[in-house]
Amino acid sequence: MSENVFLSVIIPCHNEESRIGHTLNAVAQHLNKQNYDAEVIAVDANSTDKTIEVINSKKYLFKNLHILEGHRSINGKGMAIKLGILAANGDYRCFIDADNGAPFDQIDKLLDQRSQYDITIGSRYVEGGKAGKRNILRSIMSRGGNLLFLFLLGLNYKDTRCPLKLFSKEAAIKIFSVQKIHGFGFDTEVLVLARKFGYKVLETPVTWHEVGESKVNVAQDSIKSILEIFQIRWYLISGVYKKSRSQKDEKIFEKAK
């Protein structure tokens, strides 16, 4: 990995051959206009299509584009992002989705707040944010989920799952070193840990739009997310977050170096 990097951009991928190329084009177009050094880390979660080939075909667009692949133990988005965040070198570290649903060029809004906040998260539901068109069921699950997060975890955010979040190096390392949830619920866990460790967090408005057909099974994901809320509560009560990375996580991280 590169040293002396201002911004690291983490992109988790699983069978994204039809979308990752467009996303890398957009990321490169924006980064090439900036006066800071950046690196992009694509973390492949066992893709069986041509995702890796597409990513490799875009390397000429970047000064630093890395691929973390071949880790059979990566079993979810949360684990993929954790691996990328901890392998990064940036003074600031962000992650986006492989479909660029929350367009990457909005990272400037988040970076503008870096002197006052340790973590800035994109939000579709604060004033000025836009959620785009989505089916009614997904909207209900999203808004209902935020109410559960408030009631059961005390997270008073309007949008915990928007795929555009920025962390200072210190906050990223401390939080993701102990993050445990490997699935979609990692977003919620990360914000719980931010509060636990006393980091300052800001929600800033961003726009989001659905790109192509969603890979999320709404019913299945919603049930799993509810279970993960109780899992996070148990981790807080039992003191799990006081421990360092598990041996399993440590082995995966060592392979990525």
Residue pairs with C-beta under 8 A, 6 or more apart in sequence:
1 39
1 41
1 66
1 87
1 88
1 89
1 257
2 37
2 39
2 63
2 64
2 89
3 89
4 37
4 89
5 37
5 38
5 39
5 64
5 88
5 89
5 90
5 91
6 36
6 37
6 38
6 90
6 91
6 92
7 36
7 37
7 38
7 39
7 90
7 91
7 92
7 93
7 94
7 107
7 111
8 38
8 39
8 40
8 41
8 84
8 85
8 88
8 89
8 90
8 92
8 93
8 94
9 27
9 31
9 38
9 39
9 40
9 41
9 94
9 95
9 96
9 104
9 107
10 41
10 43
10 81
10 84
10 85
10 88
10 93
10 94
10 95
10 96
11 20
11 23
11 24
11 27
11 40
11 41
11 42
11 43
11 84
11 95
11 96
11 97
11 98
12 43
12 45
12 77
12 80
12 81
12 84
12 95
12 97
12 98
13 20
13 42
13 43
13 44
13 45
13 47
13 51
13 55
13 80
13 98
14 44
14 45
14 46
14 47
14 51
14 80
14 98
14 215
15 47
15 48
15 49
15 51
16 47
16 49
16 51
16 54
16 98
16 99
17 47
17 49
17 50
17 51
17 53
17 54
18 212
19 98
19 99
19 100
19 211
19 212
20 42
20 51
20 54
20 55
20 98
21 54
21 57
21 58
22 100
23 96
23 97
23 98
23 99
23 100
23 104
24 40
24 42
24 55
24 58
24 61
24 62
24 65
25 58
25 61
26 100
26 103
26 104
26 105
27 40
27 96
27 100
27 104
28 58
28 61
28 62
30 104
30 105
30 107
31 38
31 40
31 62
32 61
37 63
37 64
38 63
38 64
38 90
39 63
39 64
39 65
39 66
39 88
39 89
39 90
40 62
40 64
40 65
40 66
41 66
41 67
41 68
41 84
41 87
41 88
42 55
42 65
42 66
42 67
42 68
43 67
43 68
43 69
43 74
43 80
43 81
43 83
43 84
44 51
44 52
44 55
44 67
44 68
44 69
44 70
44 74
44 80
45 71
45 74
45 75
45 76
45 77
45 79
45 80
46 71
46 72
46 74
52 67
52 69
55 65
55 67
56 67
58 65
59 65
68 83
68 84
68 87
68 256
70 255
71 83
71 252
71 255
71 256
73 79
73 248
73 251
73 252
74 80
74 83
74 252
75 182
76 181
76 182
76 183
76 184
76 186
77 182
77 183
77 184
77 186
78 179
78 181
78 182
78 183
78 184
78 185
78 186
78 189
79 182
79 252
81 95
81 176
81 186
82 176
82 179
82 186
82 249
83 252
83 253
83 256
84 95
85 93
85 95
85 167
85 172
85 173
85 176
86 172
86 173
86 176
86 177
86 253
86 256
87 253
87 256
87 257
88 172
90 169
91 168
91 169
92 111
92 114
92 166
92 167
92 168
92 169
93 166
93 167
93 169
93 172
94 107
94 110
94 164
94 165
94 166
94 167
95 163
95 164
95 165
96 102
96 104
96 163
96 164
97 163
99 211
99 212
100 211
101 163
101 208
101 209
101 210
101 211
102 122
102 124
102 162
102 163
102 164
102 206
102 207
102 208
103 207
104 164
106 122
106 164
106 206
106 207
107 164
107 166
109 120
109 122
109 204
109 205
109 206
110 120
110 121
110 122
110 164
110 165
110 166
110 204
111 120
111 166
113 120
113 202
113 204
114 120
114 166
114 168
116 200
116 202
117 200
117 201
117 202
118 167
118 168
118 170
118 171
118 194
118 199
118 200
118 201
119 165
119 166
119 167
119 168
119 171
119 194
119 199
119 200
119 201
119 202
120 165
120 166
120 201
120 202
120 203
120 204
121 157
121 159
121 160
121 162
121 164
121 165
121 166
121 191
121 201
121 202
121 203
121 204
122 129
122 159
122 162
122 163
122 164
122 165
122 203
122 204
122 205
122 206
122 208
123 129
123 157
123 158
123 159
123 162
123 203
123 204
123 205
123 206
124 130
124 131
124 132
124 159
124 162
124 205
124 206
124 207
124 208
125 131
125 143
125 146
125 158
125 159
126 158
126 159
126 203
126 204
126 205
127 205
128 205
129 159
129 205
129 206
129 207
129 208
130 205
130 206
130 207
130 208
131 139
131 208
132 207
132 208
132 209
132 210
133 209
133 210
134 142
134 210
137 218
138 214
138 216
138 218
141 218
141 221
141 222
142 161
145 160
145 161
145 222
145 225
146 155
146 157
146 158
146 159
146 160
148 226
148 229
149 155
149 157
149 160
149 188
149 229
150 156
152 229
152 230
152 233
153 188
153 192
153 229
153 232
153 233
154 195
155 188
155 191
155 192
155 195
157 191
157 201
157 203
158 203
159 203
160 187
160 188
160 191
161 184
161 187
161 188
162 206
162 208
163 208
164 206
165 187
165 190
167 175
171 194
171 197
171 199
174 197
175 190
175 193
175 194
175 197
175 199
176 190
177 244
177 245
178 193
178 240
178 241
178 242
178 243
178 244
178 245
179 186
179 189
179 190
179 193
180 189
180 231
180 235
180 240
180 241
180 246
181 188
181 189
181 228
181 231
181 232
183 224
183 228
184 216
184 221
184 224
184 225
185 224
185 225
185 228
185 229
185 231
185 232
188 225
188 228
188 229
188 232
189 228
189 232
191 201
192 232
192 236
193 241
194 201
195 201
196 236
196 241
234 240
235 241
245 253
